[in-house]
């Protein structure tokens, strides 16, 4: 486990950083942007957790935060020369997200309209996390056009955004509220 005794190093003051592979790149590099956005998703899940969602949701989100840290780590380790990197997020992780989607969605009414972000505070944070997760996915797709990105990473963020949508609906229902429906008459 890493032990940090000094947080600032001044090494990035020139706008560069080092990838997990040791390669020096700009902080605006697509690879850095991708794992930085994955980090944002985890931070937003922290905001959901301070809203004290249902314990089942909390358990899922805490596990997912650690998985997102692994996913970001795997993204930071991607080598541009095609070398293999450790598989920290696998098809098994994707399968667990799918199972959670099925479990939480089973209690929800079928959607008959598009819904808007809102409802409870936890649901609103989940919707925000979902949109950031979609941005992470777009950045990872762009990265995959430039270098090899394992399919399990793309599948994971795709399923995660689905789960976050479901959990937002689930939290609204748990609180006795309804989804915020899109007003088509506007």
C-alpha positions, 0 to 999 in steps of 0.5 A: 500500500502506498504511503504518502508523507508529503502531498505536494511534490511540485513536479506537476507545476509545468502542467505535466504528470506521470502515468502509472507506466512512468511516461510523462504526459500533459495533464490534459492528455486524454488518458489523464482526462479519462481516469480523472473523470472516473475519479470524479464519479467516485467523488460524486458517489461520496456525495450520495453517501453523505445523504444517507441513502438506503443501506443496500444502496450504500453498500453498493456505492462503497464497493463501486467507489473502490472499483472505480479507484481500480478502474482509474488505476488500470486506465493510468497503467495503459501502455501506449506500446500495447503492453498488457496491464493488470486486469483490475476490472473484469467481466465479473465486475460488469456481471455484478453491476448487471445483477445490481441493476436487475435487483434494484429495477425489479421494484420499480414501475416501468418507465413510460416517459423520460425523467429529469434529475431531481426528487430527493437529494440522494437521487439528484446526486445519483443523476449527477454521478450518472452524467459524469459517468457518461462523460467518463465513458465518452473520454474512454471511447476517445482514448480507445480510438488512440490506444488499446482499452480493455472492453471490460472497462468500457462495459463497466462504465456503461453498466454503471451509468445504468445502475446509477439511473436505476438507483436514483429512481429507487431512492425517489421511490423509497422516499415516497416520491415519484420520478420527476417527469419530463414535461412534453408540453413546454 
